[in-house]
Amino acid sequence: PILKWPLMRSLSNPNHYRAFLGLPKTMEQTRRYLTVVSSAKLEEILIKDLDVSIIDNAQDIRWAEQVLSFMMGDGRRKKDLGGFTLRDKGPVRAALNKIESRRKELEEKSEVGKPITKKNNVQYEMDRDVRIVDAERQAT
């Protein structure tokens, strides 16, 4: 129990999620700690203190989603959770939503920096001009 609060507070820093994935027993123990914490404290840790703006790549987002899904117990049966289930999954879902919105921001940012290609159904201005010129040549 000495590490209870530091482990739970580390969930408010997305840079720590990779470490959780490397330490599955620690991640399980943290999940169990979250089940006995009040909803208000859970909201403070996962909603108010979670700073998703420091996530700057897709890999960090995937790690954060994996850890938060694990904390919710997604994909696991109740008996596999050892009787430790979250009373209120709302704050964890809200944290997942924050991370999903950050994913969309990063995707939009990366789309702005990329050149427009035919894959996005938009063509270069030069391509359009060449096609117009070709059409005029064929018409004459």
C-alpha distance (Angstrom), angle and dihedral (degrees) to the residues before:
residue distance angle dihedral
P1 . . .
I2 3.81 . .
L3 3.80 89.3 .
K4 3.79 95.3 42.8
W5 3.80 98.9 101.0
P6 3.81 98.3 36.0
L7 3.81 90.1 52.0
M8 3.77 92.8 48.7
R9 3.81 92.2 44.6
S10 3.80 89.2 52.6
L11 3.82 87.4 66.2
S12 3.80 87.4 71.2
N13 3.82 89.8 65.9
P14 3.83 113.8 68.0
N15 3.81 90.6 -158.9
H16 3.81 88.7 71.4
Y17 3.81 95.2 57.4
R18 3.79 93.3 85.0
A19 3.81 89.4 56.8
F20 3.79 90.6 52.4
L21 3.79 90.3 54.9
G22 3.79 89.5 53.1
L23 3.82 91.9 50.1
P24 3.81 106.7 50.7
K25 3.82 95.8 171.4
T26 3.78 90.8 51.8
M27 3.80 90.1 47.9
E28 3.82 90.4 51.2
Q29 3.80 91.4 48.8
T30 3.81 90.4 49.8
R31 3.81 89.8 50.3
R32 3.80 88.8 53.2
Y33 3.81 90.9 49.4
L34 3.80 89.8 53.0
T35 3.79 91.0 57.1
V36 3.81 93.0 63.7
V37 3.81 97.5 43.7
S38 3.79 121.4 98.3
S39 3.78 119.0 -103.3
A40 3.80 91.0 -116.4
K41 3.81 91.9 56.6
L42 3.80 90.6 45.6
E43 3.80 90.0 52.3
E44 3.80 90.5 49.6
I45 3.79 92.7 52.3
L46 3.80 100.0 40.1
I47 3.79 104.0 30.4
K48 3.79 110.9 24.6
D49 3.81 99.6 33.5
L50 3.82 99.6 34.3
D51 3.79 108.0 105.2
V52 3.81 107.9 -164.3
S53 3.80 92.9 171.3
I54 3.81 89.7 83.8
I55 3.81 90.5 63.7
D56 3.77 106.1 98.6
N57 3.80 106.5 166.5
A58 3.79 140.7 45.9
Q59 3.80 94.4 -114.2
D60 3.81 92.4 60.7
I61 3.80 89.1 49.8
R62 3.81 91.5 52.7
W63 3.81 90.6 50.0
A64 3.79 91.8 49.7
E65 3.80 91.7 49.2
Q66 3.80 91.4 49.6
V67 3.80 93.5 50.4
L68 3.80 95.0 45.6
S69 3.80 91.8 46.6
F70 3.78 88.9 51.4
M71 3.80 90.6 49.9
M72 3.80 89.1 54.9
G73 3.78 91.4 49.1
D74 3.79 93.9 -121.5
G75 3.76 115.0 177.5
R76 3.78 93.8 14.0
R77 3.76 128.4 105.6
K78 3.76 120.8 -118.9
K79 3.80 92.4 -112.4
D80 3.83 89.9 52.0
L81 3.81 89.2 57.0
G82 3.79 90.7 63.6
G83 3.79 94.1 -125.3
F84 3.80 92.2 -59.2
T85 3.80 106.5 119.8
L86 3.77 127.7 155.0
R87 3.79 113.4 -105.1
D88 3.78 92.3 -154.7
K89 3.80 118.0 28.6
G90 3.80 91.7 176.3
P91 3.82 97.5 96.3
V92 3.80 91.9 48.1
R93 3.80 90.9 49.0
A94 3.80 89.4 48.0
A95 3.81 89.6 53.0
L96 3.81 89.5 49.7
N97 3.81 88.6 50.9
K98 3.81 90.6 51.9
I99 3.78 89.8 51.9
E100 3.81 91.3 47.0
S101 3.81 90.2 52.3
R102 3.81 88.8 50.2
R103 3.81 88.5 51.9
K104 3.81 89.6 54.3
E105 3.82 91.0 48.4
L106 3.80 91.1 52.3
E107 3.80 91.8 46.8
E108 3.80 91.0 50.8
K109 3.78 90.9 47.3
S110 3.80 91.3 50.4
E111 3.81 91.0 47.5
V112 3.80 90.9 54.1
G113 3.79 92.1 54.2
K114 3.82 95.8 46.9
P115 3.77 121.7 88.6
I116 3.77 114.2 -109.4
T117 3.78 109.8 -101.2
K118 3.76 138.1 179.9
K119 3.81 89.0 -100.6
N120 3.82 90.4 72.5
N121 3.84 89.6 49.2
V122 3.78 90.8 -109.7
Q123 3.76 122.0 110.5
Y124 3.76 133.1 -150.5
E125 3.77 114.5 -99.6
M126 3.79 88.0 -121.9
D127 3.83 90.8 57.1
R128 3.78 91.5 52.5
D129 3.78 92.0 49.8
V130 3.79 91.9 50.9
R131 3.79 91.1 50.3
I132 3.79 91.8 50.0
V133 3.79 90.0 49.5
D134 3.83 90.6 48.3
A135 3.81 91.4 49.1
E136 3.79 90.5 51.2
R137 3.81 90.9 49.7
Q138 3.78 91.8 51.7
A139 3.81 92.0 47.0
T140 3.81 92.4 56.6
